[in-house]
Amino acid sequence: ISAHAAATESNFVILSDTAKGKHYLIQNADRAILARLVNQQVKVDGDVDDAMESIKAKEIYTQTSNQSWKKVWSSNVNDNIYRDIFGALPLDGK
């Protein structure tokens, strides 16, 4: 699929077992993030719902040229940004 075609898609799935054709919808990652990962090897850490064939992703990684994994998305990205800027998260909104 081309990048142009990917930009028009509303849903993206991960193919986990090509022999069986098993695939999962990623529920909670932004479409713009997923569109950039089309045709790449990815690894998703999260909670699988086999009944709904979906994943509530916690982190998404892409495979680099040296076969290592690079984190490209995290469900708690806002928390990480806050920690980077302020050093810690606020305590119960205080």
Number of C-alpha atoms within 10 A of each C-alpha: 7 9 12 9 10 19 14 11 12 11 13 19 16 18 15 13 9 8 7 8 8 12 17 18 19 21 15 12 19 14 17 13 12 20 20 12 17 18 11 11 14 19 16 19 13 15 11 16 12 10 6 9 14 19 22 18 19 16 17 21 19 18 14 12 7 6 9 9 15 13 13 12 18 17 16 10 12 10 13 15 13 13 13 11 9 10 10 12 15 11 6 5 5 5
